Amino acid sequence: MSGGGYGDWTYSEYLNLHELLGLQGEDREVSADEMHFIIVHQTFELWFKQVIKELSEVRDILGQVPVPEDEIPRAVEHLGRTTEIFRLMASQWTVLETLTPQGFLAFRDGLGSASGFESFQMRQFEILLGLDNNDRIGGMDPLDSFRRMAERGEEHKEVLSMLEDAASRPSLVESLMLWVERTPIMGSGFESDNDQENVQQYVEAHLKAHKTVCDLASDSSEMMAARMKASHESAISFLKPDGTASRRRAGLLFIESYRELPLLAWPRKLIDAVVELEESMVKWRHSHARMVERIMGRRIGTGGTSGVDYLDATAEYRIFKDLWAVRTILVKPQMRPELVNSEFYGYNSSNE
């Protein structure tokens, strides 16, 4: 960076404006429509960079054992900012929608095979979040295309190396669920004496309450009875996937069921912030698909994908599956298992 030392920069020097404003294709005499297309996507990439920074810090906070309590609010702040970034990016598609179909076709051939699918930062934040390859369309490995591009030169090799490094690290969803797993359940601490037995008792008590709810709803019709039976079987599979209680899912259920407990105030805020983040990502992907359909119709994408159909399928991606699934098996407060060791959670008779 040119100019003086730290604190002695001009506005343009601090922001590297000369370099930044020389990257929009004017050297190849792009039209206003094409420059618009370039700027919108460059802006996305800048926001992706910030998303990766924010989510990396959340992952690192939750990856500590134990997680310092005073760092949970900071994690929530990072998640909240990331959610707002995705909301902003969702609205940014409306700016691109001012591009007419004919305006886009005028320069589309110049894109060649270049596609948003090749955005290595998008792949990086998906990996960081913990999107499983088995959940991707066709179970594809997103690094395959970057392995092929690595043959094009050193810069592409560095991208591949960066993505492989990201894939080797714990993901945000892994760090989150390991943190949730350590949630005290009915006052029983993680790996304490009789903890497994205490967790099993809690899960069984909740499943008993859930079955009562299902049985009451089953009286209306045979169809409803079949649905309620399937619903309860699903609850059992969720909480006891291998026949024994899953502590991480039990911890998640406990946080969601006893949200009013003072000790769980920040944990539930963090869980809500993650759900809100994923919701904002889904809406962003959906807005992307509608923008492409408006401008391109149902034609094949520049990278050879199925275009809108592919984008619609990505809007079905879910990373934090347990956080969504647990909401299906909650019961109303009056039917949940009676709280044990309430004082452990900062709850006493004056709170009742």
C-alpha positions in Angstrom: 0.0 0.0 0.0 1.3 3.4 -0.9 1.3 6.5 1.3 2.5 7.1 4.8 2.6 4.9 7.8 -0.2 3.4 9.8 -2.8 6.1 10.7 -1.4 8.5 8.0 -3.4 7.1 5.0 -5.8 8.8 2.8 -9.3 7.3 2.3 -8.4 5.8 -1.1 -5.1 4.4 0.3 -6.7 2.8 3.3 -9.3 1.1 1.1 -7.0 0.4 -1.8 -9.5 2.1 -4.0 -7.3 2.6 -7.1 -6.6 -1.1 -7.2 -10.3 -2.0 -6.4 -11.8 0.3 -9.0 -9.5 -1.1 -11.7 -11.0 -4.6 -11.5 -14.3 -4.1 -13.3 -13.3 -4.9 -16.9 -13.0 -1.4 -18.3 -9.7 -2.4 -19.9 -11.7 -4.7 -22.2 -14.4 -2.0 -22.8 -17.3 -3.8 -21.1 -20.9 -2.4 -21.4 -22.8 -0.9 -18.5 -24.8 -4.1 -18.3 -21.7 -6.3 -18.1 -20.0 -4.0 -15.6 -23.1 -4.2 -13.5 -23.0 -8.0 -13.6 -19.3 -8.0 -12.6 -19.7 -5.5 -9.8 -22.6 -7.5 -8.2 -20.6 -10.7 -8.2 -17.5 -9.1 -7.0 -19.5 -7.6 -4.1 -20.8 -11.1 -3.3 -17.2 -12.4 -3.2 -16.2 -9.6 -0.8 -19.1 -10.5 1.5 -18.1 -14.2 1.2 -14.7 -13.2 2.6 -16.3 -11.6 5.6 -18.7 -14.5 6.1 -15.7 -16.9 6.2 -14.0 -14.6 8.8 -17.1 -14.4 11.0 -17.9 -18.1 10.9 -14.3 -19.2 11.5 -14.3 -17.2 14.7 -17.6 -18.8 15.8 -16.1 -22.3 15.0 -13.0 -21.5 17.0 -14.9 -20.2 20.0 -17.1 -23.3 20.1 -14.1 -25.6 19.5 -12.7 -24.8 22.9 -13.1 -27.3 25.8 -14.7 -25.9 27.8 -16.1 -22.9 26.0 -15.6 -19.7 28.2 -19.1 -18.5 29.0 -18.2 -14.9 28.3 -17.3 -15.8 24.7 -20.8 -17.2 23.9 -22.3 -13.6 23.4 -19.4 -12.9 21.0 -20.2 -16.0 19.0 -23.9 -14.9 18.8 -22.8 -11.4 17.6 -20.7 -13.0 14.8 -23.7 -15.2 13.8 -26.0 -12.2 13.8 -23.8 -10.2 11.5 -23.4 -13.2 9.1 -27.2 -13.5 9.0 -27.5 -9.8 8.1 -24.9 -10.3 5.4 -27.0 -13.1 3.8 -30.1 -10.9 4.0 -28.3 -8.1 2.3 -27.0 -10.5 -0.4 -30.6 -11.8 -0.9 -31.8 -8.3 -1.6 -28.8 -7.7 -3.9 -30.3 -10.1 -6.4 -33.0 -7.5 -7.0 -30.3 -5.2 -8.3 -29.2 -7.8 -10.8 -32.8 -8.3 -11.9 -32.7 -4.9 -13.5 -30.6 -6.7 -16.2 -32.9 -7.7 -19.0 -32.7 -11.1 -20.7 -31.5 -9.5 -23.9 -29.0 -7.4 -22.0 -27.5 -10.5 -20.4 -27.4 -12.5 -23.7 -25.4 -9.7 -25.3 -22.4 -10.6 -23.2 -23.2 -14.1 -22.0 -20.9 -15.8 -24.5 -18.0 -13.9 -23.1 -18.4 -15.8 -19.9 -17.5 -19.0 -21.6 -17.7 -21.9 -19.1 -17.1 -19.5 -16.1 -19.8 -20.2 -13.5 -20.7 -19.3 -10.0 -20.1 -23.0 -9.2 -16.4 -22.2 -9.4 -16.6 -19.7 -6.6 -13.9 -21.1 -4.3 -15.0 -18.9 -1.4 -18.6 -20.2 -1.6 -17.2 -23.8 -1.4 -14.9 -22.7 1.5 -17.8 -21.4 3.6 -19.9 -24.4 2.8 -17.1 -26.6 4.0 -16.5 -24.4 7.0 -20.2 -24.7 7.9 -20.1 -28.5 7.5 -22.2 -29.2 4.4 -21.7 -33.0 3.9 -20.8 -34.1 0.4 -23.5 -36.8 0.7 -26.1 -34.1 1.0 -25.0 -32.3 -2.1 -26.7 -32.9 -5.4 -25.6 -36.3 -6.7 -23.3 -36.7 -3.7 -20.6 -34.8 -5.5 -17.2 -33.8 -4.1 -17.0 -30.0 -4.7 -13.2 -30.2 -4.7 -13.2 -32.3 -7.9 -13.6 -29.3 -10.2 -10.8 -27.4 -8.3 -8.5 -30.4 -8.7 -9.0 -30.2 -12.5 -8.5 -26.4 -12.4 -5.3 -26.9 -10.4 -3.6 -28.1 -13.6 -4.0 -24.5 -15.0 -1.3 -23.0 -12.8 0.0 -22.2 -9.4 -2.8 -19.8 -8.4 -5.3 -22.6 -8.9 -3.1 -25.0 -7.0 -3.1 -22.6 -4.0 -6.9 -22.5 -4.1 -7.1 -26.3 -4.0 -4.6 -26.4 -1.1 -6.7 -23.8 0.8 -9.9 -25.8 0.3 -8.3 -29.1 1.3 -7.0 -27.4 4.4 -10.5 -26.2 5.2 -11.9 -29.7 4.7 -9.3 -31.1 7.1 -10.5 -28.8 10.0 -13.5 -29.3 12.3 -16.6 -27.7 10.8 -18.9 -25.3 12.6 -21.7 -27.9 12.9 -19.2 -30.4 14.5 -17.9 -27.8 17.0 -21.5 -26.7 17.8 -22.8 -30.2 18.4 -19.8 -31.2 20.6 -20.5 -28.1 22.6 -24.2 -29.0 22.9 -23.3 -32.5 23.9 -21.7 -31.1 27.1 -24.9 -29.4 28.2 -25.8 -30.2 31.8 -29.1 -32.2 31.6 -31.3 -32.3 34.7 -28.2 -31.1 36.6 -26.1 -34.0 35.3 -22.7 -32.9 34.0 -21.1 -34.4 30.9 -19.2 -37.6 31.7 -20.0 -37.3 35.4 -21.0 -40.2 37.6 -24.3 -41.8 36.4 -24.5 -39.2 33.6 -25.4 -41.8 30.9 -28.2 -43.2 33.2 -29.5 -39.7 33.9 -29.6 -38.7 30.3 -31.3 -42.0 29.4 -34.0 -41.3 32.1 -34.6 -37.8 30.7 -35.0 -39.1 27.2 -37.4 -41.8 28.2 -39.4 -39.4 30.2 -39.7 -37.0 27.3 -40.6 -39.8 24.9 -43.3 -40.9 27.3 -44.8 -37.4 27.2 -44.4 -37.3 23.4 -46.3 -40.6 23.1 -49.1 -39.2 25.3 -49.4 -36.3 22.9 -49.5 -38.6 19.9 -52.0 -40.9 21.5 -54.4 -38.0 22.3 -54.2 -36.8 18.7 -54.7 -40.3 17.3 -58.4 -40.5 18.4 -59.6 -38.3 15.5 -59.2 -40.8 12.6 -57.2 -43.8 11.4 -55.2 -41.6 9.1 -54.2 -39.3 12.1 -53.4 -42.4 14.2 -51.0 -43.6 11.5 -49.4 -40.2 11.3 -49.0 -39.9 15.0 -47.5 -43.4 15.2 -44.9 -42.5 12.6 -44.3 -39.2 14.4 -43.5 -41.0 17.6 -41.3 -43.6 15.9 -39.4 -40.7 14.3 -38.9 -39.1 17.8 -37.5 -42.4 19.1 -35.1 -42.6 16.1 -34.0 -39.1 16.6 -33.3 -39.3 20.3 -32.0 -42.9 20.3 -30.5 -43.4 16.8 -28.6 -46.5 17.9 -30.9 -47.7 20.6 -29.4 -45.6 23.3 -29.8 -41.9 24.1 -27.8 -39.5 22.0 -26.4 -37.0 24.5 -25.9 -34.2 22.0 -29.5 -34.5 20.8 -30.7 -34.8 24.4 -28.7 -31.7 25.2 -30.3 -29.9 22.3 -33.7 -31.0 23.4 -33.1 -29.9 26.9 -32.0 -26.4 25.8 -35.1 -26.1 23.6 -37.5 -27.5 26.2 -36.3 -25.4 29.2 -35.6 -22.1 27.4 -36.6 -20.0 30.4 -33.8 -21.3 32.7 -31.3 -18.5 33.4 -28.2 -20.7 32.8 -29.6 -21.6 29.3 -30.3 -18.1 28.2 -27.2 -17.7 26.1 -27.1 -21.3 24.8 -30.7 -20.9 23.4 -29.7 -17.5 21.9 -26.8 -19.2 20.2 -29.0 -22.0 18.9 -31.6 -19.5 17.6 -28.8 -17.5 15.9 -27.6 -20.6 14.1 -31.2 -21.4 12.9 -31.7 -17.9 11.8 -28.4 -18.0 9.9 -29.3 -21.1 8.0 -32.8 -19.7 7.2 -31.2 -16.6 5.8 -28.9 -18.8 3.6 -31.9 -20.8 2.3 -33.7 -17.5 1.4 -30.6 -16.2 -0.3 -30.3 -19.4 -2.5 -34.0 -19.2 -3.3 -33.7 -15.6 -4.4 -30.7 -16.5 -6.5 -32.8 -19.2 -8.3 -35.7 -16.7 -9.0 -33.3 -14.1 -10.3 -31.7 -16.6 -12.7 -35.1 -17.9 -13.9 -36.3 -14.3 -14.5 -33.2 -13.4 -16.6 -32.2 -16.8 -18.2 -35.4 -18.9 -18.0 -34.6 -22.6 -17.8 -31.6 -22.7 -20.1 -28.4 -24.6 -19.2 -26.1 -22.7 -16.9 -22.7 -21.4 -18.1 -20.9 -24.1 -16.2 -23.0 -26.9 -17.7 -25.3 -27.3 -14.7 -29.1 -27.6 -15.1 -29.4 -23.9 -14.3 -32.5 -23.0 -12.3 -33.2 -26.7 -11.4 -29.7 -27.0 -9.9 -30.1 -23.7 -7.9 -33.5 -24.8 -6.6 -32.0 -28.1 -5.4 -29.3 -26.2 -3.5 -32.0 -24.3 -1.6 -32.9 -27.7 -0.1 -29.5 -28.0 1.6 -29.6 -28.2 5.4 -26.5 -28.3 7.5 -27.8 -27.9 11.0 -30.3 -30.7 10.6 -30.7 -31.5 14.3 -31.5 -27.9 15.2 -34.5 -28.1 12.9 -35.5 -31.7 13.7 -35.7 -31.2 17.4 -38.5 -28.7 17.0 -40.7 -31.5 15.7 -40.6 -33.5 18.9 -41.1 -30.8 21.5 -44.1 -31.0 23.8 -45.9 -28.2 25.5 -44.4 -27.0 28.9 -47.1 -28.6 31.0 -46.2 -32.1 29.6 -42.4 -31.9 29.6 -40.5 -33.9 32.3 -40.4 -32.3 35.7 -37.2 -30.3 36.1 -34.6 -31.8 38.4 -31.9 -29.7 40.2 -33.6 -26.5 39.2 -31.3 -24.5 41.4 -28.3 -25.6 39.3 -29.8 -23.5 36.4 -30.3 -20.4 38.6 -34.0 -21.3 38.9 -35.8 -21.2 42.3 -39.3 -21.0 43.7 -39.4 -17.2 43.0 -38.9 -17.9 39.3 -41.8 -20.3 39.1 
